[in-house]
Amino acid sequence: MTGVSVALTGASGITYGLRLIQCLAGAGETVHVLVSEAARVVAGLEDEIALPRRTSELAKVLAATLEIDPDTLRVYNDQQWTSPLASGSGAPRRMAVCPCTTGTLAAIAGGHSNNLIERAADVVLKERGRLVVVPRETPLSSIHLEHMLALSRHGVVVLPAAPGFYHRPQSVSDLVDFVVARVLDHLDVPHQLVPRWGAP
């Protein structure tokens, strides 16, 4: 299956994931979206967005909120085991967990599949695809760091939500775009969100 899977989990920074979905759709990618229950809570708290549980309604809300073509979205709930994302024969080979809770990080590192988010990540790993996790936590404990190291050793891109400042951001959106740009780079999706280092 073509396209990119994006999982939104309950870490702070839901804006990163929403902007990523918007950019992927804008680049012509089919975006397979997974939303955890905690992510729904965070979306309400941080962005005042109510993300419905019913997938058909969620797709409409995301398309309207992000001003993207609804046909670019495929939305699944985290217990939808019949989803193509649950099998190596049907899942996209690229996935970002953005933002990624440390609990989700631990589950992926341990090979757990208690929900579709964890299973989809496990499928990408076993199929030798490209998995990017965007943890948003501070400070980090030794346990968190050990999980990140384990994932890195298995080829996962561990990309903390740590925006740079050399491009002289003027807004929160500029900081968000810095992180999203790096995720897009690692998913091999072209963009022009921020200037390249050393570019004129």
N, CA, C and O atoms as a DFTB+ gen file, in Angstrom:
800 C
 N C O
     1  1       0.842      -1.192       0.000
     2  2       0.000       0.000       0.000
     3  2       0.880       1.246       0.000
     4  3       1.888       1.304       0.705
     5  1       0.495       2.230      -0.789
     6  2       1.251       3.467      -0.824
     7  2       0.754       4.412       0.252
     8  3      -0.242       4.137       0.922
     9  1       1.442       5.512       0.410
    10  2       1.052       6.507       1.389
    11  2       1.904       6.419       2.643
    12  3       2.902       5.702       2.695
    13  1       1.482       7.168       3.646
    14  2       2.198       7.267       4.916
    15  2       1.206       7.135       6.051
    16  3       0.130       7.732       6.007
    17  1       1.551       6.363       7.064
    18  2       0.729       6.276       8.272
    19  2       1.203       7.320       9.273
    20  3       2.405       7.512       9.457
    21  1       0.264       7.987       9.912
    22  2       0.584       8.945      10.970
    23  2      -0.247       8.591      12.191
    24  3      -1.475       8.551      12.130
    25  1       0.430       8.335      13.297
    26  2      -0.250       8.049      14.562
    27  2      -0.115       9.248      15.487
    28  3       0.985       9.753      15.711
    29  1      -1.229       9.691      16.013
    30  2      -1.252      10.770      17.002
    31  2      -1.464      10.133      18.366
    32  3      -2.487       9.489      18.599
    33  1      -0.507      10.306      19.266
    34  2      -0.661       9.766      20.622
    35  2      -0.760      10.927      21.605
    36  3      -0.761      12.090      21.203
    37  1      -0.842      10.611      22.880
    38  2      -1.202      11.606      23.876
    39  2      -0.108      12.480      24.435
    40  3      -0.316      13.134      25.457
    41  1       1.055      12.518      23.804
    42  2       2.090      13.449      24.263
    43  2       1.678      14.875      23.924
    44  3       0.900      15.101      22.997
    45  1       2.202      15.826      24.674
    46  2       1.977      17.222      24.312
    47  2       2.597      17.474      22.939
    48  3       3.607      16.869      22.580
    49  1       1.983      18.371      22.183
    50  2       2.513      18.672      20.862
    51  2       1.687      18.075      19.745
    52  3       2.225      17.731      18.693
    53  1       0.374      17.944      19.956
    54  2      -0.501      17.403      18.917
    55  2      -0.410      18.228      17.632
    56  3      -0.665      17.725      16.538
    57  1      -0.042      19.506      17.784
    58  2       0.090      20.387      16.624
    59  2       1.109      19.860      15.624
    60  3       0.936      20.022      14.416
    61  1       2.168      19.231      16.119
    62  2       3.165      18.652      15.203
    63  2       2.516      17.604      14.295
    64  3       2.729      17.603      13.083
    65  1       1.733      16.729      14.888
    66  2       1.104      15.667      14.110
    67  2       0.074      16.191      13.131
    68  3      -0.008      15.719      11.997
    69  1      -0.717      17.169      13.565
    70  2      -1.724      17.741      12.676
    71  2      -1.076      18.450      11.491
    72  3      -1.536      18.332      10.355
    73  1      -0.012      19.181      11.769
    74  2       0.700      19.876      10.679
    75  2       1.344      18.859       9.737
    76  3       1.380      19.070       8.525
    77  1       1.845      17.771      10.285
    78  2       2.438      16.724       9.452
    79  2       1.386      16.136       8.503
    80  3       1.653      15.960       7.314
    81  1       0.210      15.837       9.018
    82  2      -0.871      15.315       8.177
    83  2      -1.196      16.312       7.067
    84  3      -1.362      15.930       5.909
    85  1      -1.284      17.579       7.428
    86  2      -1.586      18.624       6.449
    87  2      -0.531      18.683       5.349
    88  3      -0.866      18.784       4.169
    89  1       0.729      18.622       5.731
    90  2       1.817      18.698       4.746
    91  2       1.868      17.460       3.854
    92  3       2.101      17.567       2.650
    93  1       1.651      16.292       4.443
    94  2       1.653      15.060       3.652
    95  2       0.520      15.077       2.625
    96  3       0.723      14.732       1.461
    97  1      -0.663      15.478       3.061
    98  2      -1.798      15.556       2.138
    99  2      -1.517      16.576       1.042
   100  3      -1.842      16.350      -0.124
   101  1      -0.911      17.703       1.423
   102  2      -0.575      18.731       0.450
   103  2       0.455      18.275      -0.564
   104  3       0.510      18.787      -1.682
   105  1       1.280      17.299      -0.165
   106  2       2.294      16.748      -1.063
   107  2       1.745      15.624      -1.933
   108  3       2.485      15.010      -2.702
   109  1       0.442      15.355      -1.813
   110  2      -0.179      14.330      -2.641
   111  2      -0.126      12.924      -2.080
   112  3      -0.455      11.963      -2.776
   113  1       0.286      12.793      -0.823
   114  2       0.343      11.480      -0.184
   115  2      -1.033      11.085       0.344
   116  3      -1.803      11.938       0.786
   117  1      -1.337       9.797       0.296
   118  2      -2.481       9.273       1.036
   119  2      -2.031       9.116       2.477
   120  3      -1.005       8.490       2.743
   121  1      -2.786       9.679       3.409
   122  2      -2.382       9.672       4.817
   123  2      -3.317       8.752       5.604
   124  3      -4.527       8.972       5.662
   125  1      -2.734       7.727       6.201
   126  2      -3.469       6.772       7.027
   127  2      -3.326       7.227       8.478
   128  3      -2.234       7.181       9.044
   129  1      -4.422       7.662       9.070
   130  2      -4.373       8.335      10.370
   131  2      -4.909       7.433      11.476
   132  3      -5.965       6.812      11.350
   133  1      -4.141       7.385      12.565
   134  2      -4.542       6.666      13.770
   135  2      -4.509       7.646      14.939
   136  3      -3.554       8.409      15.080
   137  1      -5.528       7.630      15.763
   138  2      -5.617       8.575      16.878
   139  2      -5.897       7.805      18.160
   140  3      -6.874       7.061      18.242
   141  1      -5.046       7.982      19.156
   142  2      -5.282       7.328      20.447
   143  2      -6.305       8.128      21.249
   144  3      -6.572       9.292      20.949
   145  1      -6.868       7.494      22.264
   146  2      -7.831       8.184      23.123
   147  2      -7.174       9.368      23.827
   148  3      -7.778      10.432      23.961
   149  1      -5.939       9.177      24.272
   150  2      -5.227      10.276      24.942
   151  2      -4.971      11.432      23.987
   152  3      -4.991      12.591      24.401
   153  1      -4.731      11.133      22.712
   154  2      -4.514      12.197      21.725
   155  2      -5.760      13.058      21.567
   156  3      -5.661      14.264      21.341
   157  1      -6.924      12.445      21.685
   158  2      -8.173      13.219      21.610
   159  2      -8.250      14.215      22.765
   160  3      -8.676      15.356      22.586
   161  1      -7.835      13.773      23.944
   162  2      -7.831      14.660      25.112
   163  2      -6.873      15.819      24.889
   164  3      -7.218      16.974      25.139
   165  1      -5.673      15.512      24.422
   166  2      -4.650      16.542      24.208
   167  2      -5.096      17.529      23.125
   168  3      -4.875      18.733      23.261
   169  1      -5.716      17.039      22.062
   170  2      -6.183      17.926      20.990
   171  2      -7.188      18.938      21.537
   172  3      -7.183      20.101      21.133
   173  1      -8.042      18.501      22.445
   174  2      -9.003      19.409      23.055
   175  2      -8.340      20.427      23.964
   176  3      -8.717      21.599      23.978
   177  1      -7.354      19.978      24.721
   178  2      -6.671      20.864      25.665
   179  2      -5.760      21.874      24.973
   180  3      -5.755      23.054      25.323
   181  1      -4.995      21.409      23.996
   182  2      -3.965      22.258      23.395
   183  2      -4.470      23.080      22.213
   184  3      -4.091      24.240      22.055
   185  1      -5.319      22.483      21.386
   186  2      -5.754      23.169      20.171
   187  2      -7.268      23.406      20.122
   188  3      -7.787      23.938      19.140
   189  1      -7.964      23.009      21.182
   190  2      -9.419      23.155      21.237
   191  2     -10.101      22.517      20.027
   192  3     -11.056      23.058      19.469
   193  1      -9.578      21.346      19.636
   194  2     -10.155      20.579      18.536
   195  2     -10.781      19.318      19.112
   196  3     -10.115      18.555      19.813
   197  1     -12.040      19.100      18.824
   198  2     -12.721      17.879      19.258
   199  2     -12.567      16.837      18.162
   200  3     -13.124      16.988      17.075
   201  1     -11.817      15.783      18.443
   202  2     -11.598      14.709      17.478
   203  2     -12.577      13.577      17.783
   204  3     -12.425      12.887      18.791
   205  1     -13.584      13.377      16.922
   206  2     -14.614      12.354      17.179
   207  2     -14.036      10.942      17.184
   208  3     -12.991      10.689      16.583
   209  1     -14.715      10.029      17.860
   210  2     -14.295       8.626      17.874
   211  2     -14.702       7.900      16.602
   212  3     -13.983       7.015      16.139
   213  1     -15.833       8.257      16.036
   214  2     -16.293       7.617      14.798
   215  2     -15.378       8.038      13.649
   216  3     -15.189       9.229      13.402
   217  1     -14.815       7.057      12.951
   218  2     -13.784       7.363      11.958
   219  2     -14.304       8.234      10.806
   220  3     -13.574       9.097      10.316
   221  1     -15.521       8.029      10.377
   222  2     -16.052       8.837       9.278
   223  2     -16.166      10.303       9.689
   224  3     -15.891      11.199       8.891
   225  1     -16.571      10.544      10.930
   226  2     -16.679      11.913      11.434
   227  2     -15.287      12.508      11.663
   228  3     -15.059      13.689      11.404
   229  1     -14.371      11.685      12.144
   230  2     -13.006      12.158      12.377
   231  2     -12.364      12.615      11.073
   232  3     -11.690      13.644      11.039
   233  1     -12.568      11.862      10.013
   234  2     -12.006      12.233       8.714
   235  2     -12.536      13.593       8.269
   236  3     -11.780      14.413       7.748
   237  1     -13.828      13.836       8.471
   238  2     -14.415      15.118       8.079
   239  2     -13.848      16.265       8.900
   240  3     -13.549      17.331       8.362
   241  1     -13.698      16.048      10.211
   242  2     -13.169      17.098      11.086
   243  2     -11.718      17.421      10.716
   244  3     -11.333      18.587      10.641
   245  1     -10.924      16.380      10.487
   246  2      -9.518      16.615      10.124
   247  2      -9.422      17.351       8.790
   248  3      -8.648      18.299       8.659
   249  1     -10.202      16.921       7.806
   250  2     -10.153      17.562       6.494
   251  2     -10.563      19.029       6.590
   252  3      -9.937      19.887       5.969
   253  1     -11.609      19.325       7.364
   254  2     -12.073      20.705       7.495
   255  2     -11.087      21.554       8.293
   256  3     -10.779      22.682       7.908
   257  1     -10.595      21.011       9.402
   258  2      -9.673      21.753      10.265
   259  2      -8.365      22.048       9.553
   260  3      -7.832      23.152       9.657
   261  1      -7.848      21.061       8.828
   262  2      -6.547      21.201       8.176
   263  2      -6.653      21.725       6.749
   264  3      -5.644      21.960       6.085
   265  1      -7.889      21.905       6.287
   266  2      -8.158      22.426       4.934
   267  2      -7.468      21.570       3.871
   268  3      -6.723      22.061       3.023
   269  1      -7.751      20.273       3.957
   270  2      -7.175      19.331       2.995
   271  2      -8.292      18.529       2.339
   272  3      -9.417      18.490       2.836
   273  1      -7.972      17.900       1.233
   274  2      -8.930      17.071       0.508
   275  2      -9.236      15.822       1.338
   276  3      -8.320      15.062       1.651
   277  1     -10.493      15.593       1.698
   278  2     -10.824      14.414       2.511
   279  2     -10.467      13.096       1.833
   280  3     -10.292      12.080       2.505
   281  1     -10.359      13.106       0.509
   282  2     -10.005      11.882      -0.212
   283  2      -8.557      11.455       0.037
   284  3      -8.175      10.331      -0.288
   285  1      -7.750      12.355       0.615
   286  2      -6.355      11.992       0.918
   287  2      -6.242      11.239       2.237
   288  3      -5.178      10.709       2.556
   289  1      -7.332      11.185       3.010
   290  2      -7.288      10.594       4.349
   291  2      -7.924       9.214       4.402
   292  3      -8.954       8.959       3.779
   293  1      -7.285       8.330       5.160
   294  2      -7.861       7.044       5.554
   295  2      -7.723       7.004       7.067
   296  3      -6.609       7.052       7.589
   297  1      -8.826       6.918       7.768
   298  2      -8.804       7.037       9.226
   299  2      -9.259       5.732       9.859
   300  3     -10.230       5.119       9.414
   301  1      -8.540       5.308      10.916
   302  2      -8.837       4.049      11.602
   303  2      -8.861       4.297      13.103
   304  3      -8.150       5.170      13.602
   305  1      -9.678       3.531      13.828
   306  2      -9.588       3.611      15.279
   307  2      -8.519       2.621      15.762
   308  3      -8.107       1.729      15.021
   309  1      -8.087       2.790      16.992
   310  2      -6.914       2.029      17.442
   311  2      -7.210       0.579      17.811
   312  3      -6.325      -0.140      18.276
   313  1      -8.463       0.146      17.604
   314  2      -8.804      -1.265      17.791
   315  2      -9.311      -1.908      16.498
   316  3      -9.911      -2.982      16.531
   317  1      -9.074      -1.263      15.383
   318  2      -9.584      -1.741      14.096
   319  2      -8.609      -2.754      13.488
   320  3      -7.810      -2.426      12.611
   321  1      -8.698      -3.970      13.971
   322  2      -7.718      -4.992      13.608
   323  2      -7.853      -5.472      12.163
   324  3      -6.956      -6.141      11.648
   325  1      -8.957      -5.140      11.509
   326  2      -9.117      -5.498      10.096
   327  2      -8.488      -4.447       9.175
   328  3      -8.521      -4.592       7.953
   329  1      -7.923      -3.400       9.757
   330  2      -7.275      -2.353       8.959
   331  2      -6.091      -2.913       8.185
   332  3      -5.416      -3.816       8.679
   333  1      -5.816      -2.402       6.980
   334  2      -4.623      -2.810       6.232
   335  2      -3.329      -2.568       7.010
   336  3      -2.320      -3.227       6.758
   337  1      -3.358      -1.625       7.955
   338  2      -2.155      -1.292       8.712
   339  2      -1.714      -2.423       9.638
   340  3      -0.585      -2.420      10.129
   341  1      -2.599      -3.385       9.877
   342  2      -2.297      -4.483      10.799
   343  2      -1.544      -5.626      10.137
   344  3      -1.163      -6.583      10.811
   345  1      -1.324      -5.542       8.828
   346  2      -0.684      -6.647       8.127
   347  2       0.401      -6.164       7.173
   348  3       0.252      -5.145       6.499
   349  1       1.478      -6.906       7.133
   350  2       2.562      -6.574       6.218
   351  2       2.158      -6.643       4.764
   352  3       2.823      -6.056       3.910
   353  1       1.081      -7.347       4.464
   354  2       0.640      -7.453       3.071
   355  2      -0.131      -6.221       2.612
   356  3      -0.381      -6.053       1.419
   357  1      -0.513      -5.347       3.569
   358  2      -1.329      -4.208       3.179
   359  2      -0.868      -2.857       3.674
   360  3      -1.339      -1.831       3.184
   361  1       0.042      -2.829       4.634
   362  2       0.406      -1.568       5.287
   363  2       1.392      -0.741       4.465
   364  3       2.221      -1.301       3.746
   365  1       1.309       0.591       4.565
   366  2       2.344       1.436       3.975
   367  2       3.696       1.130       4.619
   368  3       3.750       0.649       5.751
   369  1       4.761       1.400       3.919
   370  2       6.099       1.116       4.437
   371  2       6.718       2.305       5.159
   372  3       7.865       2.244       5.602
   373  1       5.941       3.404       5.275
   374  2       6.417       4.589       5.987
   375  2       5.403       4.973       7.058
   376  3       4.193       4.952       6.831
   377  1       5.929       5.325       8.234
   378  2       5.043       5.681       9.344
   379  2       5.745       6.658      10.275
   380  3       6.946       6.556      10.525
   381  1       4.959       7.615      10.784
   382  2       5.445       8.527      11.816
   383  2       4.498       8.471      13.006
   384  3       3.279       8.517      12.841
   385  1       5.060       8.374      14.194
   386  2       4.283       8.490      15.425
   387  2       4.616       9.875      15.966
   388  3       5.704      10.097      16.499
   389  1       3.673      10.804      15.825
   390  2       3.970      12.222      16.031
   391  2       2.757      12.945      16.591
   392  3       1.781      13.153      15.870
   393  1       2.794      13.335      17.864
   394  2       3.856      13.098      18.830
   395  2       3.770      11.674      19.387
   396  3       2.750      10.996      19.264
   397  1       4.868      11.248      19.997
   398  2       4.953       9.886      20.517
   399  2       5.125       9.922      22.035
   400  3       6.106      10.465      22.542
   401  1       4.174       9.349      22.747
   402  2       4.314       9.259      24.195
   403  2       5.443       8.293      24.541
   404  3       5.820       7.451      23.726
   405  1       5.976       8.418      25.746
   406  2       7.012       7.477      26.175
   407  2       6.422       6.089      26.380
   408  3       7.134       5.091      26.272
   409  1       5.116       6.016      26.677
   410  2       4.462       4.713      26.785
   411  2       4.387       4.012      25.437
   412  3       4.643       2.812      25.341
   413  1       4.036       4.763      24.397
   414  2       4.009       4.195      23.048
   415  2       5.413       3.817      22.614
   416  3       5.619       2.773      21.996
   417  1       6.370       4.660      22.933
   418  2       7.779       4.384      22.627
   419  2       8.202       3.053      23.242
   420  3       8.839       2.230      22.585
   421  1       7.842       2.853      24.505
   422  2       8.204       1.614      25.201
   423  2       7.530       0.408      24.560
   424  3       8.150      -0.643      24.397
   425  1       6.249       0.564      24.197
   426  2       5.513      -0.551      23.592
   427  2       6.114      -0.945      22.248
   428  3       6.246      -2.132      21.947
   429  1       6.476       0.044      21.443
   430  2       7.076      -0.254      20.143
   431  2       8.433      -0.924      20.335
   432  3       8.758      -1.896      19.654
   433  1       9.224      -0.390      21.275
   434  2      10.544      -0.976      21.542
   435  2      10.429      -2.409      22.036
   436  3      11.307      -3.232      21.779
   437  1       9.342      -2.708      22.748
   438  2       9.151      -4.057      23.283
   439  2       8.431      -4.998      22.336
   440  3       8.243      -6.173      22.654
   441  1       8.021      -4.493      21.163
   442  2       7.327      -5.337      20.204
   443  2       5.902      -5.669      20.592
   444  3       5.351      -6.672      20.138
   445  1       5.293      -4.830      21.432
   446  2       3.910      -5.074      21.848
   447  2       2.942      -4.641      20.757
   448  3       3.268      -3.787      19.932
   449  1       1.779      -5.219      20.755
   450  2       0.743      -4.852      19.784
   451  2      -0.609      -4.841      20.476
   452  3      -1.523      -5.577      20.105
   453  1      -0.717      -3.991      21.488
   454  2      -1.952      -3.925      22.270
   455  2      -3.029      -3.095      21.590
   456  3      -4.198      -3.166      21.969
   457  1      -2.649      -2.311      20.590
   458  2      -3.609      -1.533      19.819
   459  2      -3.069      -1.387      18.405
   460  3      -1.959      -1.833      18.114
   461  1      -3.843      -0.768      17.530
   462  2      -3.449      -0.702      16.125
   463  2      -2.242       0.201      15.917
   464  3      -1.463      -0.025      14.990
   465  1      -2.068       1.217      16.755
   466  2      -0.883       2.074      16.625
   467  2       0.374       1.246      16.834
   468  3       1.300       1.296      16.024
   469  1       0.404       0.486      17.917
   470  2       1.581      -0.347      18.215
   471  2       1.771      -1.417      17.150
   472  3       2.899      -1.693      16.741
   473  1       0.676      -2.022      16.698
   474  2       0.772      -3.060      15.675
   475  2       1.261      -2.478      14.347
   476  3       2.095      -3.086      13.677
   477  1       0.755      -1.315      13.966
   478  2       1.182      -0.697      12.711
   479  2       2.682      -0.399      12.741
   480  3       3.380      -0.598      11.747
   481  1       3.170       0.076      13.879
   482  2       4.611       0.341      14.002
   483  2       5.398      -0.962      13.922
   484  3       6.451      -1.022      13.287
   485  1       4.891      -1.992      14.562
   486  2       5.547      -3.297      14.530
   487  2       5.611      -3.843      13.103
   488  3       6.609      -4.442      12.703
   489  1       4.538      -3.632      12.344
   490  2       4.503      -4.093      10.952
   491  2       5.552      -3.356      10.116
   492  3       6.266      -3.974       9.327
   493  1       5.642      -2.050      10.290
   494  2       6.646      -1.283       9.535
   495  2       8.046      -1.784       9.859
   496  3       8.886      -1.905       8.968
   497  1       8.297      -2.073      11.124
   498  2       9.619      -2.584      11.509
   499  2       9.899      -3.949      10.899
   500  3      10.974      -4.175      10.343
   501  1       8.935      -4.861      11.003
   502  2       9.187      -6.217      10.507
   503  2       9.304      -6.268       8.992
   504  3       9.955      -7.156       8.442
   505  1       8.664      -5.300       8.310
   506  2       8.732      -5.242       6.858
   507  2       9.909      -4.395       6.373
   508  3      10.044      -4.126       5.179
   509  1      10.760      -3.979       7.319
   510  2      11.952      -3.182       6.999
   511  2      11.596      -1.858       6.325
   512  3      12.269      -1.403       5.400
   513  1      10.504      -1.253       6.826
   514  2      10.095       0.051       6.316
   515  2      10.765       1.165       7.095
   516  3      11.742       0.941       7.810
   517  1      10.232       2.361       6.950
   518  2      10.809       3.527       7.618
   519  2       9.852       4.008       8.694
   520  3       8.720       4.397       8.408
   521  1      10.320       3.978       9.936
   522  2       9.522       4.414      11.084
   523  2      10.209       5.595      11.749
   524  3      11.394       5.539      12.076
   525  1       9.446       6.666      11.944
   526  2       9.937       7.862      12.632
   527  2       9.090       8.059      13.880
   528  3       7.862       8.096      13.801
   529  1       9.739       8.184      15.024
   530  2       9.011       8.489      16.261
   531  2       9.446       9.868      16.742
   532  3      10.627      10.212      16.709
   533  1       8.466      10.649      17.188
   534  2       8.722      12.025      17.617
   535  2       8.342      12.162      19.089
   536  3       7.257      12.644      19.413
   537  1       9.248      11.733      19.984
   538  2       8.931      11.851      21.411
   539  2       8.906      13.310      21.851
   540  3       9.700      14.129      21.386
   541  1       7.984      13.618      22.752
   542  2       7.882      14.974      23.301
   543  2       7.763      14.812      24.812
   544  3       6.662      14.742      25.359
   545  1       8.903      14.755      25.469
   546  2       8.957      14.558      26.914
   547  2      10.220      15.219      27.435
   548  3      11.241      15.239      26.748
   549  1      10.156      15.757      28.637
   550  2      11.364      16.313      29.244
   551  2      11.165      16.430      30.745
   552  3      10.092      16.851      31.176
   553  1      12.150      16.076      31.560
   554  2      13.417      15.445      31.170
   555  2      13.174      13.990      30.784
   556  3      12.075      13.463      30.958
   557  1      14.201      13.357      30.265
   558  2      14.124      11.959      29.875
   559  2      14.795      11.088      30.932
   560  3      15.900      11.389      31.385
   561  1      14.127      10.017      31.318
   562  2      14.725       9.086      32.276
   563  2      15.628       8.107      31.540
   564  3      15.614       8.049      30.311
   565  1      16.402       7.349      32.282
   566  2      17.237       6.318      31.674
   567  2      16.390       5.294      30.932
   568  3      16.809       4.768      29.901
   569  1      15.207       5.011      31.451
   570  2      14.307       4.059      30.790
   571  2      13.914       4.583      29.407
   572  3      13.961       3.848      28.421
   573  1      13.527       5.862      29.346
   574  2      13.172       6.455      28.050
   575  2      14.339       6.362      27.076
   576  3      14.170       5.983      25.917
   577  1      15.522       6.715      27.564
   578  2      16.708       6.716      26.699
   579  2      17.058       5.312      26.227
   580  3      17.483       5.125      25.087
   581  1      16.881       4.330      27.098
   582  2      17.152       2.942      26.699
   583  2      16.180       2.484      25.615
   584  3      16.573       1.773      24.690
   585  1      14.923       2.884      25.725
   586  2      13.949       2.536      24.686
   587  2      14.300       3.209      23.368
   588  3      14.188       2.595      22.307
   589  1      14.721       4.460      23.426
   590  2      15.121       5.170      22.207
   591  2      16.343       4.506      21.569
   592  3      16.408       4.358      20.348
   593  1      17.296       4.113      22.389
   594  2      18.488       3.445      21.867
   595  2      18.121       2.114      21.215
   596  3      18.634       1.774      20.148
   597  1      17.232       1.366      21.861
   598  2      16.795       0.083      21.295
   599  2      16.152       0.292      19.931
   600  3      16.434      -0.447      18.988
   601  1      15.293       1.293      19.824
   602  2      14.643       1.566      18.546
   603  2      15.641       2.026      17.498
   604  3      15.582       1.600      16.344
   605  1      16.547       2.890      17.898
   606  2      17.562       3.365      16.963
   607  2      18.393       2.214      16.414
   608  3      18.738       2.202      15.232
   609  1      18.710       1.262      17.254
   610  2      19.489       0.093      16.815
   611  2      18.717      -0.767      15.820
   612  3      19.305      -1.545      15.069
   613  1      17.383      -0.617      15.823
   614  2      16.554      -1.372      14.877
   615  2      16.188      -0.534      13.653
   616  3      15.310      -0.907      12.875
   617  1      16.865       0.595      13.490
   618  2      16.668       1.410      12.297
   619  2      15.589       2.464      12.389
   620  3      15.290       3.130      11.397
   621  1      14.994       2.631      13.569
   622  2      13.966       3.654      13.741
   623  2      14.637       5.027      13.854
   624  3      15.672       5.169      14.505
   625  1      14.044       6.023      13.222
   626  2      14.516       7.400      13.367
   627  2      13.860       7.981      14.615
   628  3      12.641       8.144      14.667
   629  1      14.671       8.289      15.609
   630  2      14.169       8.907      16.837
   631  2      14.400      10.411      16.696
   632  3      15.538      10.877      16.744
   633  1      13.324      11.157      16.524
   634  2      13.403      12.566      16.181
   635  2      12.633      13.387      17.219
   636  3      11.466      13.718      17.007
   637  1      13.282      13.713      18.337
   638  2      12.577      14.458      19.383
   639  2      12.042      15.790      18.872
   640  3      12.629      16.410      17.985
   641  1      10.938      16.213      19.434
   642  2      10.356      17.501      19.063
   643  2      11.183      18.607      19.706
   644  3      10.801      19.182      20.725
   645  1      12.322      18.889      19.089
   646  2      13.275      19.881      19.602
   647  2      13.611      20.851      18.477
   648  3      14.605      20.659      17.776
   649  1      12.800      21.888      18.292
   650  2      13.026      22.798      17.169
   651  2      14.325      23.584      17.303
   652  3      14.776      23.899      18.404
   653  1      14.908      23.888      16.155
   654  2      16.100      24.724      16.117
   655  2      15.709      26.191      16.008
   656  3      14.538      26.529      15.834
   657  1      16.707      27.048      16.115
   658  2      16.445      28.488      16.078
   659  2      17.310      29.219      15.063
   660  3      17.216      30.441      14.942
   661  1      18.155      28.494      14.330
   662  2      19.048      29.178      13.395
   663  2      18.300      29.796      12.225
   664  3      18.839      30.670      11.545
   665  1      17.060      29.356      11.974
   666  2      16.279      29.960      10.889
   667  2      15.475      31.175      11.381
   668  3      14.634      31.704      10.655
   669  1      15.742      31.607      12.611
   670  2      15.136      32.793      13.210
   671  2      13.606      32.758      13.162
   672  3      12.978      33.586      12.503
   673  1      13.017      31.793      13.867
   674  2      11.553      31.665      13.857
   675  2      10.872      32.921      14.390
   676  3      11.346      33.552      15.336
   677  1       9.763      33.266      13.768
   678  2       8.998      34.450      14.157
   679  2       7.688      34.087      14.846
   680  3       6.981      34.963      15.345
   681  1       7.365      32.797      14.874
   682  2       6.083      32.375      15.442
   683  2       6.183      30.939      15.923
   684  3       7.147      30.236      15.623
   685  1       5.183      30.514      16.670
   686  2       5.101      29.117      17.089
   687  2       5.004      28.218      15.856
   688  3       5.582      27.131      15.829
   689  1       4.281      28.670      14.847
   690  2       4.147      27.889      13.612
   691  2       5.507      27.626      12.971
   692  3       5.734      26.548      12.422
   693  1       6.405      28.595      13.038
   694  2       7.752      28.404      12.487
   695  2       8.491      27.298      13.238
   696  3       9.221      26.513      12.633
   697  1       8.302      27.239      14.547
   698  2       8.946      26.200      15.356
   699  2       8.355      24.826      15.046
   700  3       9.078      23.834      14.960
   701  1       7.046      24.781      14.880
   702  2       6.386      23.525      14.518
   703  2       6.886      23.047      13.163
   704  3       7.205      21.871      12.989
   705  1       6.952      23.964      12.207
   706  2       7.389      23.596      10.862
   707  2       8.822      23.078      10.840
   708  3       9.152      22.235      10.006
   709  1       9.670      23.557      11.726
   710  2      11.045      23.067      11.784
   711  2      11.062      21.568      12.063
   712  3      11.764      20.813      11.391
   713  1      10.291      21.145      13.051
   714  2      10.244      19.720      13.409
   715  2       9.565      18.912      12.317
   716  3      10.049      17.847      11.935
   717  1       8.445      19.414      11.815
   718  2       7.714      18.699      10.765
   719  2       8.585      18.544       9.517
   720  3       8.544      17.508       8.853
   721  1       9.362      19.558       9.204
   722  2      10.262      19.479       8.044
   723  2      11.248      18.332       8.187
   724  3      11.528      17.627       7.218
   725  1      11.769      18.143       9.375
   726  2      12.729      17.060       9.602
   727  2      12.045      15.698       9.468
   728  3      12.635      14.752       8.945
   729  1      10.796      15.600       9.941
   730  2      10.048      14.354       9.787
   731  2       9.826      14.068       8.300
   732  3      10.038      12.944       7.845
   733  1       9.404      15.071       7.554
   734  2       9.188      14.908       6.117
   735  2      10.464      14.466       5.413
   736  3      10.426      13.614       4.526
   737  1      11.598      15.048       5.812
   738  2      12.881      14.637       5.229
   739  2      13.096      13.140       5.385
   740  3      13.509      12.462       4.444
   741  1      12.814      12.632       6.573
   742  2      13.069      11.213       6.852
   743  2      12.005      10.285       6.272
   744  3      12.177       9.067       6.247
   745  1      10.905      10.873       5.807
   746  2       9.889      10.090       5.102
   747  2      10.035      10.224       3.587
   748  3       9.231       9.690       2.823
   749  1      11.081      10.948       3.168
   750  2      11.336      11.183       1.738
   751  2      10.186      11.911       1.048
   752  3       9.787      11.561      -0.063
   753  1       9.664      12.928       1.728
   754  2       8.595      13.749       1.160
   755  2       9.139      15.159       0.947
   756  3       9.550      15.806       1.910
   757  1       9.150      15.649      -0.295
   758  2       9.677      16.994      -0.564
   759  2       8.854      18.078       0.125
   760  3       7.646      17.937       0.310
   761  1       9.524      19.151       0.496
   762  2       8.839      20.276       1.137
   763  2       9.711      21.516       1.030
   764  3      10.880      21.451       0.651
   765  1       9.111      22.641       1.373
   766  2       9.846      23.907       1.442
   767  2       9.444      24.644       2.717
   768  3       9.248      25.860       2.705
   769  1       9.324      23.906       3.807
   770  2       8.848      24.503       5.053
   771  2       9.865      25.448       5.681
   772  3       9.511      26.524       6.162
   773  1      11.122      25.039       5.672
   774  2      12.177      25.871       6.264
   775  2      13.380      25.862       5.325
   776  3      13.575      24.906       4.574
   777  1      14.190      26.927       5.364
   778  2      15.379      26.947       4.509
   779  2      16.377      25.877       4.924
   780  3      16.517      25.567       6.107
   781  1      17.061      25.322       3.947
   782  2      18.124      24.347       4.227
   783  2      19.340      25.065       4.794
   784  3      19.612      26.219       4.465
   785  1      20.058      24.361       5.648
   786  2      21.285      24.911       6.225
   787  2      22.256      25.255       5.093
   788  3      22.545      24.424       4.232
   789  1      22.745      26.473       5.111
   790  2      23.712      26.906       4.091
   791  2      23.096      27.350       2.793
   792  3      23.806      27.782       1.886
   793  1      21.760      27.252       2.682
   794  2      21.114      27.678       1.442
   795  2      21.112      29.197       1.362
   796  3      20.967      29.869       2.383
   797  1      21.274      29.759       0.131
   798  2      21.291      31.213      -0.006
   799  2      19.928      31.817       0.299
   800  3      19.763      33.035       0.231
